[in-house]
Amino acid sequence: MAQQEPLPEKELIKEVCRRIRVARSYWDAHNNRACRGERERALALYNTLTKEQKDQIPQELRVWLRYRSEKYFGAHRTPPKSQRSKRSPK
């Protein structure tokens, strides 16, 4: 992916919220692989925000990103398995 110039403050906050919501929708659909990737992108953007900017993100989204999802995707969890070939039907 090509490097883009940094987003203005308002758009950066909107993008973090959007990414968290997308990750939550993947979570609700039981699509863990997509959820993990989207959550990592959201968390990377979230970590670039100042304390004041983080306060502008709805608390429900912050809680899901930092605490609830950490329970399932944290470093203490078993990492996802690598792609394996599916067996052909008999």
C-alpha positions in Angstrom: 0.0 0.0 0.0 1.4 3.4 -0.9 2.1 5.9 1.9 -0.5 8.7 2.1 -0.1 12.0 3.7 -1.5 12.2 7.3 -5.2 12.8 7.6 -6.4 16.0 9.3 -7.5 15.6 12.9 -11.3 15.3 12.3 -10.9 12.8 9.4 -8.4 10.8 11.4 -10.9 10.4 14.3 -13.6 9.5 11.8 -11.3 6.9 10.2 -10.5 5.3 13.6 -14.2 5.1 14.4 -15.0 3.6 11.0 -12.3 1.0 11.3 -13.5 0.0 14.8 -17.0 -0.4 13.5 -15.9 -2.5 10.6 -13.9 -4.7 12.9 -17.0 -5.1 15.2 -19.1 -6.0 12.2 -16.6 -8.7 11.2 -16.6 -9.9 14.8 -20.4 -10.1 14.8 -20.3 -12.1 11.6 -17.8 -14.5 13.2 -15.1 -13.6 10.6 -12.2 -13.6 13.0 -9.4 -13.3 10.5 -10.9 -10.2 8.9 -11.7 -8.8 12.4 -8.1 -9.3 13.6 -6.7 -7.4 10.6 -9.1 -4.6 10.8 -8.7 -4.3 14.6 -4.9 -4.1 14.1 -5.3 -1.3 11.6 -7.7 0.5 13.9 -5.4 0.1 16.9 -2.4 1.4 14.9 -4.3 4.6 14.0 -5.8 4.9 17.5 -2.3 4.8 19.0 -1.3 7.8 16.9 -4.0 10.0 18.6 -3.5 12.4 21.4 -5.4 12.0 24.7 -7.8 14.8 23.7 -8.4 13.1 20.3 -9.0 9.7 21.9 -11.6 11.3 24.1 -13.6 12.3 21.0 -14.1 8.6 20.1 -17.3 7.2 21.5 -16.6 5.2 24.7 -18.4 2.1 23.4 -15.9 1.9 20.5 -12.9 2.6 22.8 -13.9 -0.1 25.2 -14.4 -2.7 22.5 -11.1 -1.8 20.8 -8.9 -1.8 23.9 -10.5 -4.2 26.4 -13.1 -6.6 25.0 -11.2 -7.4 21.8 -7.9 -7.7 23.7 -9.4 -10.7 25.5 -9.8 -12.5 22.2 -6.9 -11.1 20.1 -4.3 -10.2 22.7 -0.7 -11.4 22.6 -1.5 -14.1 25.2 -3.8 -15.8 22.7 -2.7 -18.6 20.4 -1.9 -17.0 17.0 -4.0 -17.9 14.0 -3.0 -21.0 12.1 -1.4 -20.7 8.7 -3.4 -21.4 5.6 -3.7 -25.2 5.0 -5.0 -26.9 2.0 -8.5 -28.3 2.3 -9.0 -31.9 1.8 -10.8 -32.9 -1.4 -14.2 -34.5 -0.8 -14.3 -38.2 -1.0 
